Amino acid sequence: MADLLPLLIGVAAVFIGGMLGGFARWLLMRQIRSPLASTFAANVSAAAVIGFAAAAPGVWRIGIGVGFAGALSTLSMLAHQLGEMVESGEFVLAVKYGVGTALAAIAASAVGVYGFG
């Protein structure tokens, strides 16, 4: 049973972090009415949180990085939005939005790592 304790603590950390991250995403989506802007904000924020989580100790890293940031990010929505842009022939917008999101997420994760690490 003692061997299961770290696993159970990790599962609880992911569960709690996921609930909080999902709630944060819900709040973000309600406050930012533009679907593209809210998806961008959620993904860039989650990238910053992942960067921050890299410096967190032990189980906090799992709860924050996997749980909270995993629930906050919405990469499936990004893929859906990019697919809709491509299907409607908005190739330039799709490239700008996709590359812009990726670059902003990389910068945000670097801020998370180096700003708190």
Backbone as XML, in Angstrom:
<?xml version="1.0"?>
<chain id="A" units="angstrom">
  <residue number="1" name="MET">
    <atom name="N" x="0.817" y="-1.202" z="0.000"/>
    <atom name="CA" x="0.000" y="0.000" z="0.000"/>
    <atom name="C" x="0.857" y="1.261" z="0.000"/>
  </residue>
  <residue number="2" name="ALA">
    <atom name="N" x="1.990" y="1.214" z="0.677"/>
    <atom name="CA" x="2.869" y="2.383" z="0.728"/>
    <atom name="C" x="3.386" y="2.745" z="-0.659"/>
  </residue>
  <residue number="3" name="ASP">
    <atom name="N" x="3.532" y="1.741" z="-1.543"/>
    <atom name="CA" x="3.978" y="2.011" z="-2.908"/>
    <atom name="C" x="2.908" y="2.728" z="-3.723"/>
  </residue>
  <residue number="4" name="LEU">
    <atom name="N" x="1.656" y="2.571" z="-3.339"/>
    <atom name="CA" x="0.564" y="3.215" z="-4.059"/>
    <atom name="C" x="0.371" y="4.675" z="-3.651"/>
  </residue>
  <residue number="5" name="LEU">
    <atom name="N" x="0.864" y="5.055" z="-2.515"/>
    <atom name="CA" x="0.640" y="6.406" z="-2.015"/>
    <atom name="C" x="1.145" y="7.489" z="-2.975"/>
  </residue>
  <residue number="6" name="PRO">
    <atom name="N" x="2.378" y="7.413" z="-3.481"/>
    <atom name="CA" x="2.816" y="8.451" z="-4.428"/>
    <atom name="C" x="1.940" y="8.514" z="-5.691"/>
  </residue>
  <residue number="7" name="LEU">
    <atom name="N" x="1.506" y="7.357" z="-6.155"/>
    <atom name="CA" x="0.629" y="7.313" z="-7.325"/>
    <atom name="C" x="-0.707" y="7.988" z="-7.028"/>
  </residue>
  <residue number="8" name="LEU">
    <atom name="N" x="-1.281" y="7.674" z="-5.887"/>
    <atom name="CA" x="-2.562" y="8.275" z="-5.512"/>
    <atom name="C" x="-2.443" y="9.782" z="-5.316"/>
  </residue>
  <residue number="9" name="ILE">
    <atom name="N" x="-1.348" y="10.222" z="-4.757"/>
    <atom name="CA" x="-1.119" y="11.663" z="-4.584"/>
    <atom name="C" x="-0.993" y="12.335" z="-5.954"/>
  </residue>
  <residue number="10" name="GLY">
    <atom name="N" x="-0.284" y="11.697" z="-6.872"/>
    <atom name="CA" x="-0.155" y="12.234" z="-8.228"/>
    <atom name="C" x="-1.487" y="12.307" z="-8.948"/>
  </residue>
  <residue number="11" name="VAL">
    <atom name="N" x="-2.286" y="11.263" z="-8.805"/>
    <atom name="CA" x="-3.612" y="11.248" z="-9.428"/>
    <atom name="C" x="-4.481" y="12.353" z="-8.842"/>
  </residue>
  <residue number="12" name="ALA">
    <atom name="N" x="-4.432" y="12.517" z="-7.533"/>
    <atom name="CA" x="-5.213" y="13.578" z="-6.877"/>
    <atom name="C" x="-4.741" y="14.958" z="-7.341"/>
  </residue>
  <residue number="13" name="ALA">
    <atom name="N" x="-3.428" y="15.133" z="-7.491"/>
    <atom name="CA" x="-2.889" y="16.428" z="-7.944"/>
    <atom name="C" x="-3.360" y="16.743" z="-9.357"/>
  </residue>
  <residue number="14" name="VAL">
    <atom name="N" x="-3.349" y="15.761" z="-10.242"/>
    <atom name="CA" x="-3.818" y="15.972" z="-11.612"/>
    <atom name="C" x="-5.315" y="16.263" z="-11.614"/>
  </residue>
  <residue number="15" name="PHE">
    <atom name="N" x="-6.053" y="15.539" z="-10.802"/>
    <atom name="CA" x="-7.505" y="15.739" z="-10.723"/>
    <atom name="C" x="-7.844" y="17.153" z="-10.240"/>
  </residue>
  <residue number="16" name="ILE">
    <atom name="N" x="-7.225" y="17.569" z="-9.155"/>
    <atom name="CA" x="-7.494" y="18.903" z="-8.597"/>
    <atom name="C" x="-7.021" y="19.986" z="-9.568"/>
  </residue>
  <residue number="17" name="GLY">
    <atom name="N" x="-5.809" y="19.817" z="-10.099"/>
    <atom name="CA" x="-5.304" y="20.776" z="-11.081"/>
    <atom name="C" x="-6.189" y="20.847" z="-12.305"/>
  </residue>
  <residue number="18" name="GLY">
    <atom name="N" x="-6.683" y="19.701" z="-12.758"/>
    <atom name="CA" x="-7.565" y="19.663" z="-13.920"/>
    <atom name="C" x="-8.885" y="20.372" z="-13.671"/>
  </residue>
  <residue number="19" name="MET">
    <atom name="N" x="-9.438" y="20.178" z="-12.485"/>
    <atom name="CA" x="-10.679" y="20.885" z="-12.153"/>
    <atom name="C" x="-10.460" y="22.390" z="-12.152"/>
  </residue>
  <residue number="20" name="LEU">
    <atom name="N" x="-9.372" y="22.828" z="-11.531"/>
    <atom name="CA" x="-9.086" y="24.266" z="-11.473"/>
    <atom name="C" x="-8.760" y="24.832" z="-12.858"/>
  </residue>
  <residue number="21" name="GLY">
    <atom name="N" x="-7.994" y="24.082" z="-13.650"/>
    <atom name="CA" x="-7.668" y="24.524" z="-15.004"/>
    <atom name="C" x="-8.891" y="24.584" z="-15.901"/>
  </residue>
  <residue number="22" name="GLY">
    <atom name="N" x="-9.777" y="23.607" z="-15.766"/>
    <atom name="CA" x="-11.016" y="23.621" z="-16.537"/>
    <atom name="C" x="-11.897" y="24.807" z="-16.166"/>
  </residue>
  <residue number="23" name="PHE">
    <atom name="N" x="-11.949" y="25.107" z="-14.873"/>
    <atom name="CA" x="-12.713" y="26.268" z="-14.423"/>
    <atom name="C" x="-12.092" y="27.557" z="-14.956"/>
  </residue>
  <residue number="24" name="ALA">
    <atom name="N" x="-10.766" y="27.637" z="-14.925"/>
    <atom name="CA" x="-10.082" y="28.828" z="-15.450"/>
    <atom name="C" x="-10.361" y="28.988" z="-16.944"/>
  </residue>
  <residue number="25" name="ARG">
    <atom name="N" x="-10.364" y="27.889" z="-17.670"/>
    <atom name="CA" x="-10.664" y="27.955" z="-19.108"/>
    <atom name="C" x="-12.096" y="28.414" z="-19.334"/>
  </residue>
  <residue number="26" name="TRP">
    <atom name="N" x="-13.025" y="27.893" z="-18.565"/>
    <atom name="CA" x="-14.417" y="28.293" z="-18.680"/>
    <atom name="C" x="-14.566" y="29.795" z="-18.438"/>
  </residue>
  <residue number="27" name="LEU">
    <atom name="N" x="-13.904" y="30.294" z="-17.379"/>
    <atom name="CA" x="-13.953" y="31.730" z="-17.095"/>
    <atom name="C" x="-13.370" y="32.547" z="-18.247"/>
  </residue>
  <residue number="28" name="LEU">
    <atom name="N" x="-12.249" y="32.091" z="-18.765"/>
    <atom name="CA" x="-11.592" y="32.785" z="-19.866"/>
    <atom name="C" x="-12.493" y="32.838" z="-21.095"/>
  </residue>
  <residue number="29" name="MET">
    <atom name="N" x="-13.117" y="31.731" z="-21.420"/>
    <atom name="CA" x="-13.987" y="31.670" z="-22.597"/>
    <atom name="C" x="-15.223" y="32.557" z="-22.421"/>
  </residue>
  <residue number="30" name="ARG">
    <atom name="N" x="-15.688" y="32.716" z="-21.208"/>
    <atom name="CA" x="-16.845" y="33.592" z="-20.952"/>
    <atom name="C" x="-16.469" y="35.066" z="-21.036"/>
  </residue>
  <residue number="31" name="GLN">
    <atom name="N" x="-15.247" y="35.400" z="-20.639"/>
    <atom name="CA" x="-14.826" y="36.798" z="-20.610"/>
    <atom name="C" x="-14.367" y="37.304" z="-21.973"/>
  </residue>
  <residue number="32" name="ILE">
    <atom name="N" x="-13.778" y="36.426" z="-22.766"/>
    <atom name="CA" x="-13.298" y="36.808" z="-24.100"/>
    <atom name="C" x="-14.280" y="36.231" z="-25.108"/>
  </residue>
  <residue number="33" name="ARG">
    <atom name="N" x="-15.060" y="37.070" z="-25.721"/>
    <atom name="CA" x="-16.155" y="36.614" z="-26.581"/>
    <atom name="C" x="-15.713" y="36.094" z="-27.944"/>
  </residue>
  <residue number="34" name="SER">
    <atom name="N" x="-14.560" y="36.521" z="-28.414"/>
    <atom name="CA" x="-14.068" y="36.059" z="-29.713"/>
    <atom name="C" x="-13.503" y="34.648" z="-29.572"/>
  </residue>
  <residue number="35" name="PRO">
    <atom name="N" x="-14.022" y="33.686" z="-30.347"/>
    <atom name="CA" x="-13.500" y="32.318" z="-30.245"/>
    <atom name="C" x="-12.000" y="32.220" z="-30.542"/>
  </residue>
  <residue number="36" name="LEU">
    <atom name="N" x="-11.521" y="32.955" z="-31.544"/>
    <atom name="CA" x="-10.091" y="32.903" z="-31.866"/>
    <atom name="C" x="-9.259" y="33.507" z="-30.736"/>
  </residue>
  <residue number="37" name="ALA">
    <atom name="N" x="-9.686" y="34.635" z="-30.211"/>
    <atom name="CA" x="-8.934" y="35.296" z="-29.144"/>
    <atom name="C" x="-8.958" y="34.482" z="-27.855"/>
  </residue>
  <residue number="38" name="SER">
    <atom name="N" x="-10.078" y="33.862" z="-27.543"/>
    <atom name="CA" x="-10.144" y="33.078" z="-26.305"/>
    <atom name="C" x="-9.317" y="31.792" z="-26.409"/>
  </residue>
  <residue number="39" name="THR">
    <atom name="N" x="-9.301" y="31.174" z="-27.575"/>
    <atom name="CA" x="-8.465" y="29.988" z="-27.776"/>
    <atom name="C" x="-6.991" y="30.366" z="-27.683"/>
  </residue>
  <residue number="40" name="PHE">
    <atom name="N" x="-6.633" y="31.467" z="-28.325"/>
    <atom name="CA" x="-5.257" y="31.960" z="-28.269"/>
    <atom name="C" x="-4.857" y="32.226" z="-26.819"/>
  </residue>
  <residue number="41" name="ALA">
    <atom name="N" x="-5.692" y="32.948" z="-26.085"/>
    <atom name="CA" x="-5.382" y="33.283" z="-24.688"/>
    <atom name="C" x="-5.250" y="32.035" z="-23.822"/>
  </residue>
  <residue number="42" name="ALA">
    <atom name="N" x="-6.127" y="31.072" z="-24.013"/>
    <atom name="CA" x="-6.073" y="29.841" z="-23.218"/>
    <atom name="C" x="-4.780" y="29.073" z="-23.493"/>
  </residue>
  <residue number="43" name="ASN">
    <atom name="N" x="-4.417" y="28.941" z="-24.761"/>
    <atom name="CA" x="-3.224" y="28.168" z="-25.107"/>
    <atom name="C" x="-1.927" y="28.861" z="-24.694"/>
  </residue>
  <residue number="44" name="VAL">
    <atom name="N" x="-1.864" y="30.161" z="-24.862"/>
    <atom name="CA" x="-0.658" y="30.893" z="-24.463"/>
    <atom name="C" x="-0.531" y="30.907" z="-22.936"/>
  </residue>
  <residue number="45" name="SER">
    <atom name="N" x="-1.642" y="31.080" z="-22.249"/>
    <atom name="CA" x="-1.624" y="31.032" z="-20.779"/>
    <atom name="C" x="-1.186" y="29.654" z="-20.284"/>
  </residue>
  <residue number="46" name="ALA">
    <atom name="N" x="-1.705" y="28.615" z="-20.910"/>
    <atom name="CA" x="-1.327" y="27.253" z="-20.512"/>
    <atom name="C" x="0.164" y="27.015" z="-20.751"/>
  </residue>
  <residue number="47" name="ALA">
    <atom name="N" x="0.701" y="27.555" z="-21.825"/>
    <atom name="CA" x="2.140" y="27.415" z="-22.095"/>
    <atom name="C" x="2.968" y="28.094" z="-21.009"/>
  </residue>
  <residue number="48" name="ALA">
    <atom name="N" x="2.525" y="29.266" z="-20.563"/>
    <atom name="CA" x="3.227" y="29.952" z="-19.474"/>
    <atom name="C" x="3.154" y="29.136" z="-18.190"/>
  </residue>
  <residue number="49" name="VAL">
    <atom name="N" x="2.007" y="28.555" z="-17.924"/>
    <atom name="CA" x="1.836" y="27.726" z="-16.728"/>
    <atom name="C" x="2.744" y="26.499" z="-16.798"/>
  </residue>
  <residue number="50" name="ILE">
    <atom name="N" x="2.864" y="25.900" z="-17.967"/>
    <atom name="CA" x="3.752" y="24.745" z="-18.122"/>
    <atom name="C" x="5.196" y="25.153" z="-17.857"/>
  </residue>
  <residue number="51" name="GLY">
    <atom name="N" x="5.596" y="26.311" z="-18.355"/>
    <atom name="CA" x="6.941" y="26.816" z="-18.076"/>
    <atom name="C" x="7.151" y="27.025" z="-16.589"/>
  </residue>
  <residue number="52" name="PHE">
    <atom name="N" x="6.176" y="27.614" z="-15.938"/>
    <atom name="CA" x="6.230" y="27.814" z="-14.495"/>
    <atom name="C" x="6.305" y="26.473" z="-13.763"/>
  </residue>
  <residue number="53" name="ALA">
    <atom name="N" x="5.527" y="25.493" z="-14.223"/>
    <atom name="CA" x="5.483" y="24.185" z="-13.567"/>
    <atom name="C" x="6.831" y="23.470" z="-13.631"/>
  </residue>
  <residue number="54" name="ALA">
    <atom name="N" x="7.619" y="23.768" z="-14.641"/>
    <atom name="CA" x="8.939" y="23.135" z="-14.759"/>
    <atom name="C" x="9.818" y="23.439" z="-13.551"/>
  </residue>
  <residue number="55" name="ALA">
    <atom name="N" x="9.578" y="24.583" z="-12.914"/>
    <atom name="CA" x="10.369" y="24.966" z="-11.741"/>
    <atom name="C" x="9.703" y="24.556" z="-10.429"/>
  </residue>
  <residue number="56" name="ALA">
    <atom name="N" x="8.497" y="24.018" z="-10.509"/>
    <atom name="CA" x="7.777" y="23.640" z="-9.294"/>
    <atom name="C" x="8.314" y="22.326" z="-8.738"/>
  </residue>
  <residue number="57" name="PRO">
    <atom name="N" x="8.258" y="22.157" z="-7.436"/>
    <atom name="CA" x="8.760" y="20.925" z="-6.836"/>
    <atom name="C" x="7.760" y="19.765" z="-6.924"/>
  </residue>
  <residue number="58" name="GLY">
    <atom name="N" x="8.285" y="18.572" z="-7.107"/>
    <atom name="CA" x="7.559" y="17.308" z="-6.995"/>
    <atom name="C" x="6.157" y="17.251" z="-7.545"/>
  </residue>
  <residue number="59" name="VAL">
    <atom name="N" x="5.231" y="16.942" z="-6.666"/>
    <atom name="CA" x="3.848" y="16.716" z="-7.076"/>
    <atom name="C" x="3.188" y="17.998" z="-7.585"/>
  </residue>
  <residue number="60" name="TRP">
    <atom name="N" x="3.688" y="19.142" z="-7.178"/>
    <atom name="CA" x="3.171" y="20.405" z="-7.703"/>
    <atom name="C" x="3.380" y="20.488" z="-9.211"/>
  </residue>
  <residue number="61" name="ARG">
    <atom name="N" x="4.523" y="20.003" z="-9.673"/>
    <atom name="CA" x="4.827" y="20.004" z="-11.113"/>
    <atom name="C" x="3.763" y="19.228" z="-11.876"/>
  </residue>
  <residue number="62" name="ILE">
    <atom name="N" x="3.372" y="18.098" z="-11.322"/>
    <atom name="CA" x="2.365" y="17.255" z="-11.981"/>
    <atom name="C" x="0.994" y="17.923" z="-11.941"/>
  </residue>
  <residue number="63" name="GLY">
    <atom name="N" x="0.613" y="18.409" z="-10.775"/>
    <atom name="CA" x="-0.699" y="19.030" z="-10.638"/>
    <atom name="C" x="-0.853" y="20.286" z="-11.470"/>
  </residue>
  <residue number="64" name="ILE">
    <atom name="N" x="0.200" y="21.103" z="-11.491"/>
    <atom name="CA" x="0.146" y="22.362" z="-12.247"/>
    <atom name="C" x="0.337" y="22.120" z="-13.737"/>
  </residue>
  <residue number="65" name="GLY">
    <atom name="N" x="1.380" y="21.362" z="-14.080"/>
    <atom name="CA" x="1.719" y="21.160" z="-15.487"/>
    <atom name="C" x="0.759" y="20.261" z="-16.228"/>
  </residue>
  <residue number="66" name="VAL">
    <atom name="N" x="0.489" y="19.100" z="-15.671"/>
    <atom name="CA" x="-0.385" y="18.144" z="-16.350"/>
    <atom name="C" x="-1.854" y="18.484" z="-16.106"/>
  </residue>
  <residue number="67" name="GLY">
    <atom name="N" x="-2.213" y="18.683" z="-14.841"/>
    <atom name="CA" x="-3.608" y="18.914" z="-14.500"/>
    <atom name="C" x="-4.123" y="20.274" z="-14.940"/>
  </residue>
  <residue number="68" name="PHE">
    <atom name="N" x="-3.583" y="21.332" z="-14.318"/>
    <atom name="CA" x="-4.092" y="22.684" z="-14.572"/>
    <atom name="C" x="-3.851" y="23.109" z="-16.015"/>
  </residue>
  <residue number="69" name="ALA">
    <atom name="N" x="-2.607" y="23.052" z="-16.473"/>
    <atom name="CA" x="-2.293" y="23.511" z="-17.834"/>
    <atom name="C" x="-2.949" y="22.617" z="-18.882"/>
  </residue>
  <residue number="70" name="GLY">
    <atom name="N" x="-3.031" y="21.322" z="-18.607"/>
    <atom name="CA" x="-3.676" y="20.420" z="-19.556"/>
    <atom name="C" x="-5.143" y="20.740" z="-19.761"/>
  </residue>
  <residue number="71" name="ALA">
    <atom name="N" x="-5.823" y="21.090" z="-18.674"/>
    <atom name="CA" x="-7.244" y="21.430" z="-18.781"/>
    <atom name="C" x="-7.450" y="22.846" z="-19.326"/>
  </residue>
  <residue number="72" name="LEU">
    <atom name="N" x="-6.511" y="23.733" z="-19.038"/>
    <atom name="CA" x="-6.617" y="25.110" z="-19.525"/>
    <atom name="C" x="-6.386" y="25.186" z="-21.031"/>
  </residue>
  <residue number="73" name="SER">
    <atom name="N" x="-5.430" y="24.430" z="-21.536"/>
    <atom name="CA" x="-5.117" y="24.495" z="-22.968"/>
    <atom name="C" x="-6.253" y="23.901" z="-23.784"/>
  </residue>
  <residue number="74" name="THR">
    <atom name="N" x="-6.338" y="24.333" z="-24.997"/>
    <atom name="CA" x="-7.401" y="23.867" z="-25.875"/>
    <atom name="C" x="-6.853" y="23.674" z="-27.288"/>
  </residue>
  <residue number="75" name="LEU">
    <atom name="N" x="-5.883" y="22.775" z="-27.389"/>
    <atom name="CA" x="-5.238" y="22.540" z="-28.676"/>
    <atom name="C" x="-6.191" y="21.897" z="-29.683"/>
  </residue>
  <residue number="76" name="SER">
    <atom name="N" x="-7.164" y="21.132" z="-29.206"/>
    <atom name="CA" x="-8.133" y="20.561" z="-30.143"/>
    <atom name="C" x="-8.986" y="21.660" z="-30.775"/>
  </residue>
  <residue number="77" name="MET">
    <atom name="N" x="-9.318" y="22.686" z="-30.002"/>
    <atom name="CA" x="-10.078" y="23.810" z="-30.565"/>
    <atom name="C" x="-9.227" y="24.577" z="-31.576"/>
  </residue>
  <residue number="78" name="LEU">
    <atom name="N" x="-7.942" y="24.739" z="-31.276"/>
    <atom name="CA" x="-7.035" y="25.389" z="-32.223"/>
    <atom name="C" x="-7.007" y="24.617" z="-33.541"/>
  </residue>
  <residue number="79" name="ALA">
    <atom name="N" x="-6.880" y="23.305" z="-33.459"/>
    <atom name="CA" x="-6.857" y="22.478" z="-34.668"/>
    <atom name="C" x="-8.174" y="22.603" z="-35.435"/>
  </residue>
  <residue number="80" name="HIS">
    <atom name="N" x="-9.278" y="22.620" z="-34.721"/>
    <atom name="CA" x="-10.588" y="22.767" z="-35.358"/>
    <atom name="C" x="-10.698" y="24.113" z="-36.073"/>
  </residue>
  <residue number="81" name="GLN">
    <atom name="N" x="-10.274" y="25.173" z="-35.393"/>
    <atom name="CA" x="-10.335" y="26.505" z="-35.991"/>
    <atom name="C" x="-9.439" y="26.612" z="-37.220"/>
  </residue>
  <residue number="82" name="LEU">
    <atom name="N" x="-8.234" y="26.059" z="-37.128"/>
    <atom name="CA" x="-7.335" y="26.073" z="-38.283"/>
    <atom name="C" x="-7.927" y="25.288" z="-39.443"/>
  </residue>
  <residue number="83" name="GLY">
    <atom name="N" x="-8.541" y="24.154" z="-39.148"/>
    <atom name="CA" x="-9.191" y="23.353" z="-40.184"/>
    <atom name="C" x="-10.313" y="24.109" z="-40.872"/>
  </residue>
  <residue number="84" name="GLU">
    <atom name="N" x="-11.114" y="24.829" z="-40.090"/>
    <atom name="CA" x="-12.190" y="25.634" z="-40.679"/>
    <atom name="C" x="-11.639" y="26.734" z="-41.577"/>
  </residue>
  <residue number="85" name="MET">
    <atom name="N" x="-10.526" y="27.353" z="-41.146"/>
    <atom name="CA" x="-9.912" y="28.409" z="-41.965"/>
    <atom name="C" x="-9.420" y="27.843" z="-43.297"/>
  </residue>
  <residue number="86" name="VAL">
    <atom name="N" x="-8.783" y="26.700" z="-43.231"/>
    <atom name="CA" x="-8.267" y="26.076" z="-44.459"/>
    <atom name="C" x="-9.425" y="25.675" z="-45.376"/>
  </residue>
  <residue number="87" name="GLU">
    <atom name="N" x="-10.469" y="25.072" z="-44.801"/>
    <atom name="CA" x="-11.621" y="24.662" z="-45.607"/>
    <atom name="C" x="-12.300" y="25.841" z="-46.289"/>
  </residue>
  <residue number="88" name="SER">
    <atom name="N" x="-12.298" y="26.999" z="-45.637"/>
    <atom name="CA" x="-12.938" y="28.174" z="-46.231"/>
    <atom name="C" x="-11.980" y="28.997" z="-47.092"/>
  </residue>
  <residue number="89" name="GLY">
    <atom name="N" x="-10.760" y="28.486" z="-47.282"/>
    <atom name="CA" x="-9.802" y="29.151" z="-48.158"/>
    <atom name="C" x="-9.031" y="30.292" z="-47.523"/>
  </residue>
  <residue number="90" name="GLU">
    <atom name="N" x="-9.111" y="30.432" z="-46.222"/>
    <atom name="CA" x="-8.406" y="31.503" z="-45.519"/>
    <atom name="C" x="-7.012" y="31.027" z="-45.098"/>
  </residue>
  <residue number="91" name="PHE">
    <atom name="N" x="-6.186" y="30.732" z="-46.082"/>
    <atom name="CA" x="-4.878" y="30.142" z="-45.826"/>
    <atom name="C" x="-3.933" y="31.101" z="-45.091"/>
  </residue>
  <residue number="92" name="VAL">
    <atom name="N" x="-3.930" y="32.357" z="-45.489"/>
    <atom name="CA" x="-3.035" y="33.334" z="-44.863"/>
    <atom name="C" x="-3.404" y="33.511" z="-43.391"/>
  </residue>
  <residue number="93" name="LEU">
    <atom name="N" x="-4.700" y="33.626" z="-43.121"/>
    <atom name="CA" x="-5.153" y="33.762" z="-41.731"/>
    <atom name="C" x="-4.780" y="32.514" z="-40.923"/>
  </residue>
  <residue number="94" name="ALA">
    <atom name="N" x="-4.947" y="31.351" z="-41.514"/>
    <atom name="CA" x="-4.606" y="30.106" z="-40.822"/>
    <atom name="C" x="-3.121" y="30.061" z="-40.467"/>
  </residue>
  <residue number="95" name="VAL">
    <atom name="N" x="-2.273" y="30.455" z="-41.394"/>
    <atom name="CA" x="-0.831" y="30.463" z="-41.132"/>
    <atom name="C" x="-0.490" y="31.476" z="-40.050"/>
  </residue>
  <residue number="96" name="LYS">
    <atom name="N" x="-1.049" y="32.688" z="-40.168"/>
    <atom name="CA" x="-0.780" y="33.724" z="-39.164"/>
    <atom name="C" x="-1.235" y="33.277" z="-37.776"/>
  </residue>
  <residue number="97" name="TYR">
    <atom name="N" x="-2.427" y="32.730" z="-37.704"/>
    <atom name="CA" x="-2.997" y="32.312" z="-36.419"/>
    <atom name="C" x="-2.227" y="31.118" z="-35.840"/>
  </residue>
  <residue number="98" name="GLY">
    <atom name="N" x="-1.947" y="30.145" z="-36.665"/>
    <atom name="CA" x="-1.225" y="28.962" z="-36.191"/>
    <atom name="C" x="0.203" y="29.275" z="-35.770"/>
  </residue>
  <residue number="99" name="VAL">
    <atom name="N" x="0.936" y="29.973" z="-36.623"/>
    <atom name="CA" x="2.328" y="30.322" z="-36.303"/>
    <atom name="C" x="2.372" y="31.326" z="-35.157"/>
  </residue>
  <residue number="100" name="GLY">
    <atom name="N" x="1.458" y="32.283" z="-35.166"/>
    <atom name="CA" x="1.407" y="33.261" z="-34.086"/>
    <atom name="C" x="1.147" y="32.618" z="-32.735"/>
  </residue>
  <residue number="101" name="THR">
    <atom name="N" x="0.218" y="31.667" z="-32.709"/>
    <atom name="CA" x="-0.071" y="30.948" z="-31.469"/>
    <atom name="C" x="1.150" y="30.160" z="-31.012"/>
  </residue>
  <residue number="102" name="ALA">
    <atom name="N" x="1.806" y="29.473" z="-31.942"/>
    <atom name="CA" x="2.988" y="28.676" z="-31.576"/>
    <atom name="C" x="4.108" y="29.555" z="-31.036"/>
  </residue>
  <residue number="103" name="LEU">
    <atom name="N" x="4.386" y="30.658" z="-31.715"/>
    <atom name="CA" x="5.468" y="31.547" z="-31.265"/>
    <atom name="C" x="5.141" y="32.194" z="-29.918"/>
  </residue>
  <residue number="104" name="ALA">
    <atom name="N" x="3.896" y="32.621" z="-29.750"/>
    <atom name="CA" x="3.500" y="33.218" z="-28.471"/>
    <atom name="C" x="3.564" y="32.189" z="-27.347"/>
  </residue>
  <residue number="105" name="ALA">
    <atom name="N" x="3.194" y="30.947" z="-27.636"/>
    <atom name="CA" x="3.252" y="29.897" z="-26.621"/>
    <atom name="C" x="4.693" y="29.577" z="-26.231"/>
  </residue>
  <residue number="106" name="ILE">
    <atom name="N" x="5.581" y="29.565" z="-27.210"/>
    <atom name="CA" x="7.006" y="29.333" z="-26.911"/>
    <atom name="C" x="7.546" y="30.461" z="-26.037"/>
  </residue>
  <residue number="107" name="ALA">
    <atom name="N" x="7.216" y="31.690" z="-26.393"/>
    <atom name="CA" x="7.667" y="32.832" z="-25.596"/>
    <atom name="C" x="7.082" y="32.786" z="-24.188"/>
  </residue>
  <residue number="108" name="ALA">
    <atom name="N" x="5.810" y="32.435" z="-24.079"/>
    <atom name="CA" x="5.161" y="32.372" z="-22.764"/>
    <atom name="C" x="5.766" y="31.274" z="-21.899"/>
  </residue>
  <residue number="109" name="SER">
    <atom name="N" x="6.082" y="30.130" z="-22.496"/>
    <atom name="CA" x="6.694" y="29.064" z="-21.701"/>
    <atom name="C" x="8.093" y="29.464" z="-21.250"/>
  </residue>
  <residue number="110" name="ALA">
    <atom name="N" x="8.811" y="30.203" z="-22.087"/>
    <atom name="CA" x="10.140" y="30.694" z="-21.691"/>
    <atom name="C" x="10.023" y="31.675" z="-20.536"/>
  </residue>
  <residue number="111" name="VAL">
    <atom name="N" x="9.019" y="32.535" z="-20.588"/>
    <atom name="CA" x="8.790" y="33.457" z="-19.469"/>
    <atom name="C" x="8.472" y="32.661" z="-18.206"/>
  </residue>
  <residue number="112" name="GLY">
    <atom name="N" x="7.661" y="31.624" z="-18.351"/>
    <atom name="CA" x="7.342" y="30.774" z="-17.193"/>
    <atom name="C" x="8.564" y="30.106" z="-16.606"/>
  </residue>
  <residue number="113" name="VAL">
    <atom name="N" x="9.428" y="29.586" z="-17.467"/>
    <atom name="CA" x="10.635" y="28.897" z="-17.006"/>
    <atom name="C" x="11.635" y="29.878" z="-16.410"/>
  </residue>
  <residue number="114" name="TYR">
    <atom name="N" x="11.947" y="30.915" z="-17.148"/>
    <atom name="CA" x="13.022" y="31.828" z="-16.718"/>
    <atom name="C" x="12.546" y="32.910" z="-15.772"/>
  </residue>
  <residue number="115" name="GLY">
    <atom name="N" x="11.258" y="33.182" z="-15.785"/>
    <atom name="CA" x="10.730" y="34.185" z="-14.880"/>
    <atom name="C" x="10.573" y="33.690" z="-13.462"/>
  </residue>
  <residue number="116" name="PHE">
    <atom name="N" x="10.412" y="32.365" z="-13.313"/>
    <atom name="CA" x="10.180" y="31.796" z="-11.992"/>
    <atom name="C" x="11.201" y="30.732" z="-11.613"/>
  </residue>
  <residue number="117" name="GLY">
    <atom name="N" x="12.027" y="30.317" z="-12.575"/>
    <atom name="CA" x="12.946" y="29.211" z="-12.328"/>
    <atom name="C" x="14.232" y="29.582" z="-11.683"/>
  </residue>
</chain>
